[in-house]
Amino acid sequence: MLLDIKPLHGSGYNCLEDLFASTAVWLGREYMLMFERCWDFEYYPPGDSTELLGERIFEGADHYWTSIEKYHGIKGVWYENTENPWELITQEIHEGRPMVINIDAFWIPPAHTFQVQHQNHFILATGYDDAKKEVFYIDPYLSNNLNTISPDILSQSGANYVGLVFKAENRENLNWQEVIMESLLWTSRKKEDGSDCFNSIRLFADEVEGSLNIENEIKGYKFESIIPMFFNLFGIGSNRFKYGRFIHYIAENFELKDLTPVRKRFEKLAWDWYEIRSILMKAGRGTSNDIGSVKRKVTLILRGIADEEEKLYEEILKICGYNG
């Protein structure tokens, strides 16, 4: 049995977002409002857990499950420590529902980390072959292919499973100001140290300027793309692209001309984050000999980003009619 779900990979989407997009299109639904909480940045100062700066910056908390259910009616039901994944997966698919599998990419043959390095990953089970005892799955983040995996490998991997429940979409009678204001409240919320998103970027800049050690950040990794500093900077930049698409979706659906230019400004911010990543990657490869110059350049870009993001936040508030 096979559900006809086509793999859809969006530019800058992560593996889970690709699965949501693929499932939503299969259902004939929208999915852009799942990006409502993409505008975020988290920084944690050095502590007992890790001294690596790259492991202390994040694109923000996992918000996709909440938003995709709230607006597009796709709800996740988590199953952990499943003793019989074959029975669980085949039952869900038999009832017309694909299943999300949260698995270590160490066990996924298309991944460059296969049998080499561990990396959290998501795939979507869309069918099964009862005779061969194989699960069909799509993994749009890595390829457009229909892949197979055995129940034995799933059991060995210690994967977790997420069933999908489809409810009615909640897009009618949406109040666009309320949708945007909820997202902005998320962006501006105070972190544990009392800093908001923008001041957290400034604290990150301060540490880059004062004590960044790029050699320590890259030590021990076989693949550049999964080094925490580079991986997290990519996610932070990509989230600016996605938040811009979220704003553009609302601008188009509600014919809001004042919001239309905002997407381009988020795209510019995304490229600024990517530039920081590129500069640091080159430094890690040894192609930038003057690390002091690298740190000064990155710090300057970061402080410019913080100022521009804070300014953009205030402008969007005004467009939404907030005067306080």
Backbone bond lengths (Angstrom), bond angles and torsions (degrees), N, CA, C in turn:
res aa  C-N    CA-C-N  psi(-1)  N-CA   C-N-CA  omega(-1)  CA-C   N-CA-C  phi
1 M - - - 1.470 - - 1.520 108.97 -
2 L 1.320 117.02 140.38 1.471 121.29 -177.54 1.520 110.52 -145.15
3 L 1.334 116.04 124.88 1.460 121.74 173.62 1.526 108.25 -81.81
4 D 1.318 116.92 135.46 1.469 121.51 -173.76 1.527 111.06 -84.09
5 I 1.321 115.46 67.42 1.464 121.72 179.44 1.526 108.26 -102.35
6 K 1.315 116.28 118.39 1.461 121.19 -178.70 1.528 110.12 -85.31
7 P 1.326 117.26 136.17 1.470 119.54 177.45 1.527 111.32 -68.07
8 L 1.319 115.79 129.30 1.461 121.70 179.26 1.519 108.85 -125.10
9 H 1.317 116.26 119.26 1.464 120.97 177.19 1.516 109.56 -112.22
10 G 1.329 115.99 118.69 1.456 121.06 177.57 1.510 110.88 -93.58
11 S 1.320 116.36 145.56 1.463 121.14 179.51 1.523 110.61 -58.85
12 G 1.319 116.08 121.40 1.453 120.97 179.52 1.512 114.41 84.24
13 Y 1.343 118.23 -4.69 1.455 120.28 179.60 1.525 109.80 -72.66
14 N 1.333 116.08 147.66 1.457 118.88 172.28 1.524 109.18 -88.72
15 C 1.334 116.49 179.34 1.465 119.75 -172.77 1.526 112.38 -63.14
16 L 1.335 117.70 -36.94 1.463 120.63 -179.77 1.526 111.35 -72.04
17 E 1.309 116.89 -41.78 1.475 120.29 177.92 1.522 111.01 -61.28
18 D 1.330 117.01 -38.61 1.467 120.29 175.89 1.527 111.27 -58.41
19 L 1.329 117.01 -41.25 1.458 120.83 -179.62 1.523 111.32 -67.30
20 F 1.327 116.51 -40.37 1.461 119.96 176.99 1.528 110.86 -63.22
21 A 1.336 115.95 -44.69 1.464 119.92 -179.56 1.523 110.79 -62.90
22 S 1.336 116.77 -44.36 1.465 121.12 -179.95 1.527 111.15 -61.87
23 T 1.330 116.14 -42.78 1.464 120.63 -179.79 1.524 111.26 -67.95
24 A 1.335 116.70 -42.53 1.463 120.33 -179.18 1.527 111.44 -62.55
25 V 1.329 117.34 -44.03 1.467 120.79 179.06 1.527 110.19 -63.55
26 W 1.322 117.45 -40.06 1.470 121.78 176.65 1.524 111.10 -59.61
27 L 1.334 116.10 -36.70 1.467 121.42 179.28 1.528 112.61 -81.40
28 G 1.343 116.44 -8.25 1.461 119.85 -175.61 1.510 112.62 76.39
29 R 1.343 116.32 31.18 1.463 121.19 -177.52 1.524 111.69 -114.94
30 E 1.321 114.36 163.91 1.463 121.32 171.24 1.532 108.14 -81.63
31 Y 1.335 116.17 169.67 1.465 118.80 177.20 1.530 113.14 -149.44
32 M 1.335 117.67 -0.43 1.457 120.04 -170.83 1.532 113.93 -66.74
33 L 1.322 117.84 -23.90 1.463 119.77 -178.99 1.529 112.43 -74.02
34 M 1.340 117.40 -7.20 1.467 118.42 175.51 1.523 111.40 -67.87
35 F 1.328 117.41 -12.21 1.464 121.24 -178.74 1.531 112.84 -91.74
36 E 1.319 118.18 15.06 1.462 121.33 -174.49 1.531 113.29 -60.85
37 R 1.331 117.75 -27.22 1.466 120.12 -177.49 1.528 112.50 -111.23
38 C 1.313 116.28 26.10 1.464 120.06 -178.21 1.522 113.68 -77.47
39 W 1.313 117.86 -18.66 1.463 120.06 -178.05 1.519 108.54 -86.72
40 D 1.310 116.13 98.84 1.459 120.75 -174.99 1.523 109.40 -160.03
41 F 1.311 115.19 165.32 1.466 121.98 171.87 1.512 107.32 -160.61
42 E 1.327 116.26 131.85 1.458 121.13 177.70 1.524 109.75 -124.70
43 Y 1.313 114.43 133.37 1.465 121.83 178.05 1.525 107.92 -131.35
44 Y 1.332 115.43 136.83 1.459 120.54 176.64 1.520 108.86 -122.85
45 P 1.334 117.57 133.07 1.474 120.07 179.68 1.520 110.84 -68.93
46 P 1.330 117.41 165.30 1.469 120.32 179.67 1.525 110.76 -56.77
47 G 1.321 115.19 140.94 1.457 119.60 -179.98 1.510 110.60 -152.37
48 D 1.322 115.80 -160.49 1.458 121.02 -177.31 1.521 112.59 -72.24
49 S 1.357 117.19 -27.38 1.461 119.94 -172.61 1.529 112.72 -71.92
50 T 1.306 117.80 -47.77 1.462 121.36 -178.70 1.521 110.34 -160.01
51 E 1.316 115.21 145.08 1.453 120.80 175.18 1.528 111.25 -95.06
52 L 1.352 117.49 -14.24 1.454 120.09 -178.44 1.518 110.83 -67.42
53 L 1.309 116.01 124.63 1.457 120.76 -179.13 1.524 111.09 -64.56
54 G 1.329 116.70 -37.34 1.460 120.06 -178.98 1.514 113.95 -62.95
55 E 1.327 117.13 -23.15 1.465 121.69 178.16 1.517 111.77 -90.39
56 R 1.327 116.55 3.57 1.472 120.56 -179.18 1.529 113.00 -120.99
57 I 1.327 116.16 12.42 1.461 120.48 171.71 1.523 108.01 -121.52
58 F 1.327 116.56 140.95 1.456 120.67 -174.98 1.524 110.70 -144.11
59 E 1.326 115.32 154.51 1.460 121.00 176.32 1.517 111.72 -75.26
60 G 1.324 117.44 -10.91 1.460 121.35 179.57 1.513 111.39 125.40
61 A 1.325 115.79 172.73 1.456 121.49 -177.81 1.526 111.04 -68.86
62 D 1.322 115.56 156.59 1.464 121.69 178.03 1.530 108.90 -67.66
63 H 1.306 116.69 113.74 1.463 121.74 -173.60 1.517 112.92 -119.99
64 Y 1.329 118.25 -6.80 1.466 121.19 -168.57 1.520 112.45 -65.39
65 W 1.341 116.68 -40.42 1.458 119.30 -178.08 1.527 110.95 -60.59
66 T 1.318 116.59 -42.31 1.466 120.25 -179.63 1.517 111.43 -64.46
67 S 1.321 116.90 -47.09 1.465 121.21 -173.90 1.525 112.59 -73.06
68 I 1.340 117.57 -39.19 1.467 119.81 -178.58 1.532 109.98 -67.98
69 E 1.332 117.17 -30.28 1.467 119.93 175.76 1.526 110.86 -75.99
70 K 1.312 116.79 -44.47 1.466 120.74 -175.59 1.521 112.49 -60.62
71 Y 1.322 117.09 -43.04 1.463 120.22 -173.83 1.528 114.07 -103.04
72 H 1.338 117.25 -31.80 1.465 119.45 -171.96 1.526 113.83 -117.33
73 G 1.325 117.42 3.38 1.455 121.39 170.06 1.513 115.98 71.00
74 I 1.341 118.03 23.64 1.459 121.26 176.97 1.530 107.92 -108.14
75 K 1.314 115.53 109.34 1.471 121.23 -174.82 1.525 110.72 -107.29
76 G 1.319 116.60 139.50 1.451 121.59 177.13 1.514 112.29 -100.43
77 V 1.323 116.60 136.55 1.464 122.64 175.72 1.524 107.49 -121.17
78 W 1.325 117.02 113.33 1.461 121.95 -172.53 1.520 112.20 -84.64
79 Y 1.336 114.55 137.21 1.467 122.29 173.29 1.522 106.93 -121.12
80 E 1.319 117.36 126.37 1.459 120.95 179.76 1.529 110.48 -119.84
81 N 1.316 115.59 153.62 1.468 122.49 178.82 1.531 111.39 54.73
82 T 1.320 115.02 45.89 1.456 120.40 -178.86 1.523 110.49 -75.13
83 E 1.324 116.82 122.53 1.461 120.80 -177.74 1.524 112.02 -79.56
84 N 1.332 117.01 -28.56 1.455 120.32 -177.13 1.535 109.96 -129.41
85 P 1.339 117.01 79.02 1.470 119.13 -177.94 1.523 112.60 -62.02
86 W 1.315 117.57 -33.36 1.471 120.28 -179.81 1.528 110.75 -59.45
87 E 1.312 116.79 -47.44 1.466 120.84 -179.65 1.529 111.25 -63.17
88 L 1.313 116.05 -42.95 1.468 120.58 -179.10 1.528 111.36 -63.96
89 I 1.336 116.35 -48.52 1.464 121.02 -176.61 1.529 111.14 -66.21
90 T 1.330 116.42 -46.76 1.474 118.93 -176.99 1.522 111.60 -65.06
91 Q 1.328 117.17 -34.83 1.464 119.97 178.36 1.524 111.03 -65.59
92 E 1.335 116.39 -44.73 1.461 119.92 -179.78 1.532 110.90 -63.32
93 I 1.309 116.75 -46.06 1.467 120.35 -177.94 1.524 110.75 -67.79
94 H 1.320 116.76 -38.02 1.463 120.24 177.16 1.531 111.06 -58.77
95 E 1.326 116.24 -31.32 1.465 121.29 179.20 1.528 112.56 -90.14
96 G 1.331 115.67 8.95 1.459 120.32 173.29 1.508 115.56 86.26
97 R 1.333 116.31 21.42 1.462 119.70 -179.28 1.537 110.08 -123.86
98 P 1.327 118.14 124.34 1.473 119.43 173.34 1.519 109.67 -68.78
99 M 1.313 116.24 167.06 1.467 120.12 -179.93 1.520 110.32 -130.58
100 V 1.318 115.79 129.90 1.459 121.99 175.69 1.527 108.65 -79.48
101 I 1.329 115.88 133.52 1.461 121.36 177.64 1.526 108.60 -117.75
102 N 1.313 115.47 121.19 1.468 122.16 176.67 1.531 107.69 -94.27
103 I 1.329 116.30 108.81 1.465 121.30 -169.06 1.528 110.65 -136.35
104 D 1.302 115.73 152.16 1.462 122.25 173.11 1.529 108.41 -71.58
105 A 1.343 116.77 124.30 1.472 120.39 -178.82 1.521 112.83 -63.59
106 F 1.313 117.87 -10.26 1.465 122.83 172.65 1.534 110.97 -55.49
107 W 1.357 116.21 -25.81 1.457 121.81 -175.70 1.525 113.48 -101.40
108 I 1.338 117.88 3.20 1.463 121.51 -175.08 1.529 109.95 -105.53
109 P 1.350 118.74 110.36 1.475 121.50 -175.15 1.536 114.89 -55.53
110 P 1.349 121.62 -38.18 1.475 117.93 -179.45 1.528 113.73 -67.21
111 A 1.338 117.14 -19.74 1.460 120.21 -175.60 1.527 110.96 -76.39
112 H 1.340 115.75 143.62 1.462 118.92 178.36 1.525 111.64 -69.43
113 T 1.342 116.23 -13.48 1.464 120.40 177.63 1.526 112.58 -88.76
114 F 1.340 118.02 1.16 1.473 122.19 -175.87 1.528 111.27 -54.90
115 Q 1.340 114.49 120.30 1.469 122.55 178.91 1.536 113.34 58.95
116 V 1.331 115.84 19.39 1.470 119.75 -178.83 1.528 111.22 -123.75
117 Q 1.330 116.67 -52.96 1.459 119.80 -174.43 1.533 109.80 -144.65
118 H 1.321 115.19 152.57 1.462 120.36 -176.00 1.531 110.82 -90.63
119 Q 1.342 115.48 139.28 1.457 121.56 -179.34 1.524 108.58 -157.23
120 N 1.325 117.03 127.57 1.460 121.15 178.54 1.530 110.30 -63.81
121 H 1.343 116.76 137.61 1.459 120.03 -173.41 1.532 110.04 -152.30
122 F 1.341 115.59 160.02 1.465 121.72 177.19 1.527 109.68 -129.10
123 I 1.334 115.82 137.05 1.461 122.17 173.46 1.523 107.67 -130.66
124 L 1.343 117.14 167.67 1.456 121.12 -177.23 1.527 110.23 -123.47
125 A 1.350 116.25 114.56 1.460 121.28 176.10 1.528 108.58 -74.75
126 T 1.334 116.11 123.81 1.467 120.75 -175.99 1.529 112.86 -120.45
127 G 1.328 117.97 -4.50 1.456 119.57 -179.01 1.510 111.31 -175.39
128 Y 1.327 115.20 -178.21 1.457 119.70 178.83 1.528 109.77 -157.32
129 D 1.323 115.02 155.13 1.455 123.14 175.09 1.522 106.73 -114.23
130 D 1.329 115.85 106.42 1.465 120.55 -174.64 1.527 111.61 -64.16
131 A 1.326 116.66 -37.53 1.465 120.58 -177.07 1.526 111.36 -67.60
132 K 1.342 116.48 -43.11 1.466 120.87 -177.39 1.525 112.88 -90.14
133 K 1.327 117.01 -7.26 1.466 121.76 -176.37 1.529 110.69 54.94
134 E 1.335 115.54 53.26 1.459 121.46 178.10 1.519 109.65 -125.37
135 V 1.321 114.97 145.52 1.463 121.74 175.37 1.526 108.23 -101.05
136 F 1.320 116.78 128.96 1.458 121.41 173.13 1.531 108.50 -85.05
137 Y 1.330 116.23 138.09 1.459 118.42 176.82 1.525 110.53 -146.38
138 I 1.327 114.77 155.71 1.463 120.61 172.99 1.523 108.42 -111.15
139 D 1.309 114.63 150.57 1.461 122.38 -179.21 1.526 107.34 -143.12
140 P 1.345 116.82 72.75 1.473 120.50 -172.34 1.521 114.14 -58.05
141 Y 1.322 117.00 -25.16 1.465 120.42 -179.69 1.522 111.37 -63.68
142 L 1.344 116.23 -29.69 1.465 120.93 -176.58 1.521 113.69 -106.91
143 S 1.340 118.18 -31.40 1.463 119.14 -176.79 1.527 110.29 -165.97
144 N 1.334 115.13 168.14 1.465 121.79 174.81 1.522 112.15 -94.59
145 N 1.310 117.13 8.82 1.452 121.56 -174.41 1.525 112.06 -81.62
146 L 1.329 114.82 156.92 1.458 121.47 167.10 1.524 106.27 -92.50
147 N 1.323 116.92 119.52 1.458 122.52 -173.48 1.526 110.88 -109.05
148 T 1.321 116.42 167.33 1.460 121.22 175.39 1.514 110.22 -128.40
149 I 1.325 114.51 151.29 1.465 121.10 175.49 1.524 107.58 -146.16
150 S 1.317 116.68 146.90 1.465 120.90 -176.94 1.525 110.98 -90.59
151 P 1.330 117.28 152.90 1.473 120.25 174.99 1.524 112.33 -58.76
152 D 1.332 117.33 -31.33 1.463 120.53 179.41 1.523 111.35 -64.13
153 I 1.331 115.49 -44.13 1.471 119.43 178.26 1.518 110.09 -64.50
154 L 1.325 117.37 -41.01 1.463 120.71 178.13 1.523 110.76 -59.86
155 S 1.326 116.74 -42.32 1.459 120.55 179.45 1.524 110.99 -66.13
156 Q 1.330 116.54 -43.08 1.473 120.36 179.46 1.526 111.95 -63.15
157 S 1.315 115.80 -35.53 1.471 120.67 -174.67 1.518 113.41 -72.01
158 G 1.330 117.30 -18.16 1.462 119.95 -176.03 1.509 113.09 69.56
159 A 1.330 117.24 29.21 1.464 122.18 -176.62 1.523 111.78 -63.83
160 N 1.333 115.01 155.21 1.456 122.85 170.41 1.523 108.56 -108.02
161 Y 1.319 115.76 158.05 1.459 120.12 -172.14 1.524 110.21 -128.57
162 V 1.340 114.47 140.26 1.461 120.42 -179.11 1.521 109.02 -126.28
163 G 1.335 115.70 112.15 1.450 119.86 174.02 1.517 110.38 -76.31
164 L 1.321 116.90 151.95 1.459 121.91 -179.12 1.531 109.77 -112.81
165 V 1.315 115.09 127.44 1.459 122.36 176.40 1.519 107.70 -112.40
166 F 1.315 117.07 130.34 1.458 121.13 -175.74 1.524 110.61 -104.61
167 K 1.336 114.54 117.07 1.458 121.80 178.25 1.528 108.48 -110.72
168 A 1.316 115.70 177.73 1.463 119.53 178.21 1.525 109.90 -68.09
169 E 1.327 116.19 144.08 1.466 120.53 175.19 1.521 109.89 -68.94
170 N 1.334 115.10 151.64 1.460 120.92 179.54 1.529 109.33 -118.45
171 R 1.348 115.80 63.30 1.460 118.74 -179.05 1.523 112.51 -114.10
172 E 1.324 116.51 -11.93 1.455 118.62 178.44 1.527 109.40 -78.29
173 N 1.313 114.47 145.62 1.468 121.51 178.93 1.525 112.92 59.08
174 L 1.331 116.35 27.77 1.463 119.66 175.34 1.526 110.03 -68.99
175 N 1.304 115.18 138.60 1.466 120.97 172.73 1.522 107.25 -96.19
176 W 1.332 116.73 109.59 1.466 119.02 -172.08 1.523 112.32 -62.48
177 Q 1.363 116.76 -35.14 1.466 117.90 178.35 1.526 111.26 -62.50
178 E 1.328 116.27 -41.61 1.462 119.51 -179.27 1.529 111.33 -65.98
179 V 1.340 116.46 -39.39 1.467 119.90 179.62 1.532 110.33 -62.30
180 I 1.322 116.29 -47.63 1.470 119.61 -179.12 1.524 110.86 -68.12
181 M 1.340 117.13 -41.30 1.457 119.40 -178.76 1.530 111.36 -62.83
182 E 1.334 117.43 -37.51 1.468 120.11 176.53 1.526 110.46 -61.96
183 S 1.324 115.77 -40.20 1.463 118.84 179.70 1.530 111.20 -68.43
184 L 1.329 116.85 -37.71 1.461 120.29 179.93 1.530 111.76 -70.18
185 L 1.323 116.25 -33.42 1.466 119.20 175.53 1.528 110.40 -62.35
186 W 1.327 115.55 -35.83 1.466 119.61 176.57 1.525 110.11 -65.90
187 T 1.328 116.72 -46.12 1.462 121.03 -178.60 1.524 111.68 -60.62
188 S 1.323 116.90 -39.79 1.470 121.15 -172.39 1.524 113.63 -93.03
189 R 1.343 117.39 2.63 1.461 118.51 -177.40 1.523 110.28 -62.95
190 K 1.304 116.26 152.12 1.461 122.11 180.00 1.524 110.28 -81.93
191 K 1.326 116.27 135.96 1.453 121.77 176.23 1.539 109.70 -83.91
192 E 1.323 115.95 -177.25 1.463 120.55 -176.92 1.529 112.34 -58.80
193 D 1.331 116.55 -33.86 1.466 119.79 -178.02 1.526 112.25 -88.79
194 G 1.341 117.41 5.05 1.455 121.13 179.06 1.511 114.39 90.07
195 S 1.339 117.18 -2.70 1.462 120.75 -178.79 1.523 110.54 -88.23
196 D 1.330 115.36 147.10 1.452 119.58 171.42 1.526 109.00 -92.20
197 C 1.325 116.50 -175.38 1.466 121.76 -178.16 1.523 111.96 -53.54
198 F 1.320 116.86 -45.33 1.468 121.05 -172.49 1.529 111.91 -73.01
199 N 1.326 117.08 -41.19 1.460 119.02 177.41 1.525 111.81 -71.75
200 S 1.335 116.77 -26.64 1.467 119.39 174.48 1.527 110.52 -64.58
201 I 1.339 116.82 -38.04 1.471 120.45 176.00 1.526 109.73 -62.50
202 R 1.319 116.70 -39.81 1.470 120.79 -179.90 1.535 110.84 -66.57
203 L 1.326 117.08 -37.58 1.468 120.22 176.87 1.524 110.63 -66.06
204 F 1.322 116.26 -38.89 1.465 121.13 175.00 1.524 110.06 -60.44
205 A 1.328 116.64 -43.80 1.469 120.96 178.56 1.521 111.12 -60.76
206 D 1.328 116.50 -40.76 1.466 120.70 179.79 1.527 111.03 -60.90
207 E 1.339 116.19 -41.59 1.468 118.52 -178.38 1.528 111.20 -72.47
208 V 1.333 116.84 -37.69 1.470 119.68 175.00 1.525 109.73 -57.01
209 E 1.308 115.24 -47.32 1.466 120.41 -178.18 1.528 111.62 -64.05
210 G 1.328 116.26 -38.19 1.455 118.78 -172.35 1.513 115.68 -88.74
211 S 1.343 118.58 -38.38 1.464 117.36 -168.81 1.527 115.98 -146.22
212 L 1.339 119.82 13.74 1.465 120.14 179.45 1.534 110.79 -59.72
213 N 1.338 115.76 129.81 1.460 122.59 174.98 1.519 107.42 -122.08
214 I 1.317 116.65 97.86 1.453 120.81 -172.77 1.529 111.72 -66.24
215 E 1.333 117.94 -30.80 1.463 120.65 179.02 1.523 111.38 -63.51
216 N 1.317 116.79 -40.95 1.462 120.41 177.44 1.524 111.50 -66.00
217 E 1.322 116.43 -34.85 1.471 120.64 -176.84 1.525 111.99 -65.78
218 I 1.313 117.51 -32.45 1.474 120.28 -173.36 1.524 113.49 -101.33
219 K 1.319 117.86 -7.30 1.469 121.89 -173.42 1.534 111.55 -62.73
220 G 1.331 116.41 130.68 1.456 121.97 171.27 1.516 115.98 90.02
221 Y 1.330 118.48 1.20 1.470 121.02 -178.73 1.525 110.54 -102.36
222 K 1.337 116.01 135.71 1.457 121.47 179.49 1.527 111.69 -82.71
223 F 1.341 116.04 -28.93 1.458 120.40 -175.80 1.526 110.13 -121.97
224 E 1.311 115.26 127.19 1.461 121.95 -177.33 1.520 111.86 -59.66
225 S 1.342 116.45 -38.30 1.465 120.51 -172.47 1.522 113.39 -66.48
226 I 1.347 118.07 -22.01 1.463 119.07 -178.62 1.529 112.97 -104.28
227 I 1.323 117.48 5.57 1.466 119.80 170.68 1.533 107.42 -61.02
228 P 1.330 119.07 126.98 1.467 120.71 -172.66 1.530 114.83 -50.16
229 M 1.319 117.72 -43.06 1.467 119.36 -179.99 1.520 111.15 -58.96
230 F 1.331 117.58 -47.29 1.464 121.42 -176.23 1.529 111.33 -75.33
231 F 1.327 115.94 -38.90 1.467 120.63 178.99 1.529 110.38 -62.36
232 N 1.331 116.65 -46.07 1.466 120.13 -176.58 1.524 112.37 -72.83
233 L 1.326 117.82 -35.77 1.461 119.79 176.44 1.533 110.89 -64.51
234 F 1.337 116.26 -37.46 1.460 119.33 176.68 1.524 110.49 -63.05
235 G 1.332 116.98 -44.00 1.458 120.36 179.27 1.519 112.85 -63.37
236 I 1.330 116.44 -39.25 1.469 120.68 178.97 1.524 110.49 -64.45
237 G 1.335 116.77 -45.20 1.457 120.20 177.66 1.514 112.01 -64.08
238 S 1.325 117.00 -44.95 1.463 120.68 -179.67 1.519 111.31 -60.26
239 N 1.323 116.90 -35.78 1.459 119.51 -179.94 1.525 112.17 -66.21
240 R 1.329 117.63 -27.20 1.478 119.07 174.59 1.526 109.56 -68.19
241 F 1.321 117.51 -40.59 1.463 120.28 175.27 1.528 110.40 -58.47
242 K 1.332 116.33 -46.88 1.465 120.88 -174.59 1.525 111.99 -69.61
243 Y 1.325 116.48 -36.23 1.466 117.77 177.20 1.525 110.06 -67.23
244 G 1.327 116.57 -36.18 1.462 120.02 175.38 1.522 111.44 -60.70
245 R 1.342 116.71 -38.32 1.463 120.24 177.61 1.528 111.04 -68.58
246 F 1.314 116.80 -36.93 1.460 122.14 175.47 1.532 110.37 -58.88
247 I 1.336 115.95 -48.02 1.467 120.63 178.86 1.533 110.53 -64.43
248 H 1.330 116.41 -42.00 1.467 120.28 -179.46 1.529 111.10 -63.93
249 Y 1.316 116.72 -37.84 1.466 121.35 178.03 1.526 110.21 -60.02
250 I 1.332 116.27 -44.99 1.465 120.04 178.84 1.524 110.87 -67.32
251 A 1.337 116.56 -41.84 1.464 120.32 179.55 1.523 111.15 -59.65
252 E 1.321 117.28 -42.24 1.465 120.83 -179.38 1.524 111.99 -69.77
253 N 1.320 116.65 -43.66 1.463 120.43 -175.47 1.516 112.96 -71.52
254 F 1.333 117.05 -26.44 1.453 120.50 -179.06 1.534 112.16 -112.35
255 E 1.343 115.92 8.33 1.463 122.34 176.88 1.535 111.30 52.15
256 L 1.339 114.03 55.78 1.461 121.16 -177.31 1.529 109.29 -105.07
257 K 1.315 116.13 95.70 1.466 121.11 -175.43 1.532 112.42 -64.22
258 D 1.328 116.53 -33.28 1.467 119.17 -178.54 1.529 112.02 -66.70
259 L 1.343 116.78 -26.04 1.459 120.34 -179.17 1.523 112.92 -87.00
260 T 1.322 116.89 -20.32 1.465 120.89 -173.40 1.537 113.69 -55.02
261 P 1.360 119.63 -44.10 1.480 119.15 -178.25 1.524 114.36 -70.53
262 V 1.325 117.37 -12.68 1.461 120.66 -174.13 1.528 111.52 -63.02
263 R 1.329 116.63 -35.21 1.466 119.69 -178.42 1.519 111.44 -57.06
264 K 1.334 117.69 -43.34 1.462 120.99 -178.73 1.530 111.26 -62.07
265 R 1.311 116.46 -34.72 1.463 119.41 -179.53 1.532 111.26 -70.97
266 F 1.320 115.97 -35.17 1.467 118.60 175.03 1.527 110.96 -69.55
267 E 1.318 116.90 -35.53 1.464 119.88 176.19 1.524 110.52 -62.37
268 K 1.325 116.69 -40.91 1.471 120.32 177.00 1.532 110.76 -62.44
269 L 1.330 116.69 -41.95 1.463 120.30 177.30 1.523 111.23 -62.18
270 A 1.329 116.06 -40.86 1.464 119.74 178.63 1.518 110.75 -59.41
271 W 1.324 116.93 -44.97 1.469 120.23 179.86 1.527 111.45 -66.34
272 D 1.329 117.57 -30.55 1.464 119.93 175.35 1.536 110.69 -64.78
273 W 1.333 116.44 -42.24 1.472 119.80 176.99 1.521 110.47 -64.71
274 Y 1.330 116.77 -40.31 1.471 120.20 177.70 1.532 111.31 -64.42
275 E 1.335 116.05 -35.01 1.469 118.97 178.84 1.526 110.49 -64.23
276 I 1.328 117.03 -41.43 1.465 120.65 176.78 1.521 109.95 -58.49
277 R 1.322 115.59 -45.66 1.469 120.53 178.66 1.522 111.11 -59.33
278 S 1.330 116.44 -44.78 1.457 120.93 -179.05 1.524 111.61 -63.22
279 I 1.319 116.56 -42.47 1.473 120.89 179.70 1.526 110.32 -61.35
280 L 1.334 116.31 -44.52 1.462 120.16 -177.96 1.525 111.72 -71.49
281 M 1.321 117.19 -33.65 1.467 119.82 176.42 1.523 110.74 -64.15
282 K 1.324 116.07 -43.20 1.461 119.57 177.87 1.522 110.96 -62.74
283 A 1.330 115.83 -38.56 1.471 119.15 177.40 1.521 110.46 -63.84
284 G 1.332 116.52 -39.35 1.455 120.63 178.85 1.517 113.26 -66.16
285 R 1.331 116.27 -29.53 1.474 120.47 178.37 1.523 111.91 -81.07
286 G 1.320 116.19 -7.76 1.453 119.75 179.61 1.506 114.20 86.73
287 T 1.346 117.45 12.42 1.464 120.12 -179.21 1.524 112.12 -89.36
288 S 1.340 116.57 -5.10 1.465 120.81 175.36 1.524 107.47 -119.08
289 N 1.310 116.83 103.59 1.455 121.17 -172.61 1.524 113.74 -76.16
290 D 1.318 116.91 -31.81 1.464 120.95 -176.34 1.519 109.24 -92.97
291 I 1.342 118.44 90.72 1.455 121.80 -176.81 1.520 111.38 -66.29
292 G 1.332 116.42 -29.48 1.464 119.57 176.80 1.518 111.47 -61.96
293 S 1.328 116.47 -42.85 1.458 121.60 177.49 1.526 111.00 -64.67
294 V 1.330 116.50 -39.52 1.468 121.47 177.90 1.525 110.15 -60.47
295 K 1.306 116.46 -47.43 1.470 120.76 -178.67 1.523 111.46 -64.02
296 R 1.307 117.07 -39.61 1.468 119.89 179.14 1.530 110.61 -65.59
297 K 1.332 116.41 -41.93 1.463 119.98 -178.95 1.522 110.82 -65.70
298 V 1.320 117.00 -45.66 1.465 121.19 -179.93 1.529 110.47 -63.39
299 T 1.326 115.92 -42.65 1.466 120.06 179.55 1.524 111.05 -60.97
300 L 1.309 116.98 -42.42 1.467 121.39 179.52 1.532 110.62 -62.46
301 I 1.322 117.23 -44.39 1.463 120.45 179.74 1.526 110.44 -64.58
302 L 1.323 116.46 -42.71 1.465 120.22 -179.23 1.522 111.71 -61.53
303 R 1.309 116.95 -43.77 1.471 119.19 -179.53 1.522 111.05 -67.74
304 G 1.329 116.38 -33.31 1.467 119.69 174.67 1.516 111.49 -66.63
305 I 1.341 116.41 -39.75 1.465 120.72 177.15 1.532 110.30 -61.34
306 A 1.330 116.58 -47.35 1.471 120.54 -178.68 1.526 110.67 -57.73
307 D 1.324 116.87 -44.17 1.474 120.74 -179.74 1.527 111.11 -65.76
308 E 1.329 117.31 -44.06 1.462 121.08 -178.40 1.527 111.06 -67.47
309 E 1.326 117.62 -40.84 1.464 119.91 179.90 1.536 110.52 -66.18
310 E 1.311 116.84 -40.19 1.464 119.62 178.60 1.533 111.00 -65.52
311 K 1.323 116.70 -40.01 1.465 121.34 177.63 1.525 110.67 -64.20
312 L 1.321 116.54 -42.92 1.458 121.48 -179.67 1.522 110.64 -64.77
313 Y 1.312 116.60 -38.95 1.458 121.83 176.82 1.530 110.68 -57.72
314 E 1.322 116.54 -47.43 1.467 121.18 -179.80 1.531 110.83 -63.84
315 E 1.316 117.64 -37.84 1.467 120.83 -179.29 1.530 111.28 -68.20
316 I 1.332 116.85 -39.21 1.460 119.56 178.73 1.529 110.06 -67.64
317 L 1.326 116.87 -37.81 1.464 120.13 175.23 1.531 110.83 -55.65
318 K 1.327 116.91 -44.91 1.464 120.90 -179.15 1.528 111.13 -65.26
319 I 1.334 116.65 -40.04 1.470 120.25 178.30 1.536 110.38 -60.99
320 C 1.335 115.41 -34.51 1.464 120.26 178.85 1.530 112.56 -78.31
321 G 1.333 116.27 -2.09 1.464 120.08 177.41 1.502 114.32 84.95
322 Y 1.350 115.70 17.54 1.447 118.84 179.63 1.529 108.29 -90.82
323 N 1.329 116.98 123.20 1.453 121.41 -174.81 1.535 112.70 -111.09
324 G 1.328 116.17 -1.51 1.469 118.67 -175.53 1.489 113.18 -89.71
